[in-house]
Each structure stands twice: as C-alpha cells, then as structure tokens.
Amino acid sequence: MAKPIVLNEANFKQEVLESSLPVLIDFWAGWCQPCHMIAPIVEEITADYEGKVKVGKVDVDANQQLAANYGLRSIPTLLLFKNGKVVDISIGVVPKQQVAQMIDKHLV
C-alpha cells in the first residue's frame, strides 16, 4: 500500500513545487490529536489516488518555516498544490469524501 511522502524543507521544492502531479499535503504534529484522527483518511487517499495525486506529510514542529511560508494557523491543514501553487485548502478533521471532492475538482 502506498504511503504518504515525508516532506521537509530539503525535498519540498522537488517533490511539491516541481511535481507534474497535483500534491496533497497534510501539515501535522505528533502532539495534535485531530492530526492523528485525519491520518488514516490521508493514508486511504494516498492509496485511492496512487498515480494521480502525490500525497505528503509535513511535521510542522520539524519544518516551522514551511508552515510559516503558507500562513498555517492551525493543524491539521491539508493543502492541495497544482503546478506549484496552492489551489485548495482544508482545515481541521474532515470526512474522506470531502477530501476526495477537493482533489477531484482539480483533476480535470
């Protein structure tokens, strides 16, 4: 089963900004209970969209500058990138269907 890519400041440009596929990023932290609640949904999305969308995770504690670059104020936050730009955002724990709809509208 596909797993989300662990993203950090060193690989972010190559894996996200230069990706030919859309990229869904889960900004999270180990101490964040809602982040643990959405993690299984992110894993399912990774498998469901394999080959169509790249999925990654950014630990905001270890990558504070990345979180600051995108103005994150709360976690979990999901950002959807397409052609190196943020095209959609979801904050908090949301159902899998809502995450899928967010991705689907940008796959056309």
N, C-alpha and C positions, 0 to 999 in steps of 0.2 A: 504494500500500500504506500502510496506517495506521502511524503511528509513535507510540511512547510520548510522553506529555506530559512536558515538562521541568518538574518541580515544585521549588518553593523556598518559603521562609518567607512570601513575599508572596502566592503563589497557592494555598497548601496548603489553607487553610480553604475557599475557594470550590470548588476542584477535587476535594478529597477529602472533607472533613468534611461538606460540604453537598451532595454528589453524590447524585442519585437512583439511580444505578447503583452496583454494587459497584466498588471500585477496588483494583487490584493495583499495589503499589509495589515497585520494585526499588531498594533502597538500595545504592549502589555508589561506587567511587572509581576514578579513572584509573590509579592505580598498582597496583590489585588485579587480579592475573592471573585468579583464579577469576571475578571480576566480568566480565571480557572473555569468559570461557568460557560464562557463562549469558546474556550479552546477545543472541545470536541466538535463543535459546529465548524470551526475553521479547518479542522482535520478532515471532516466529511467533505467540505467544499474543495479541499485540495485534491481528494480522490475523484470527486464528481467532475471536476473541470480540468483534469490532467490533460496536458497537450493543448488546452485552450487558454488557460489562465495560469500564471505563476502565482504561488501563494508564499508569503514570507512572514516572519515574525521579528519584531524589533523589541528587545528588552529596553524599556525607557530608562531604567536605572544605569545600565551599562552604556547607553547611547543617548545621553541627555541632549547633545547638540542636534541630533536628528529629530528628536521630539520638538525641540525649540524651533527648528527650521520650519516645521509645519504647523506651528502655533497650537500644539496639543495642550489642552487644559484639563482633560480627564481621560481616564482609560477604563475599560478597553475602548480604543478607537480603531475603526477599520478605514483605511484609505484605499481607494482604487485609483491606480495610475494607468494612463494610456498615453503612449508616445511621450513618456517622461513627465507628464503633467497629472495633477490630481483632478480626476473627473467626477468623483463621488466620495461621500463620507458617511460613516455610520458611527454613532457614539453610544456606548453602553451595550448591555446584553440585548440582542435582538434574535428573533427566530431565524432558523436556517432559511426559510422561504424568503424572508426579507433580504438576506444577504444574496441569495440566488437571483432575486429580481434586480437588485442593484447591479450585479455583474451582467445579467442577461441584456439589459438595456444598452450596454456598451459593447456588446459582441457583434453588433450588426455592421 
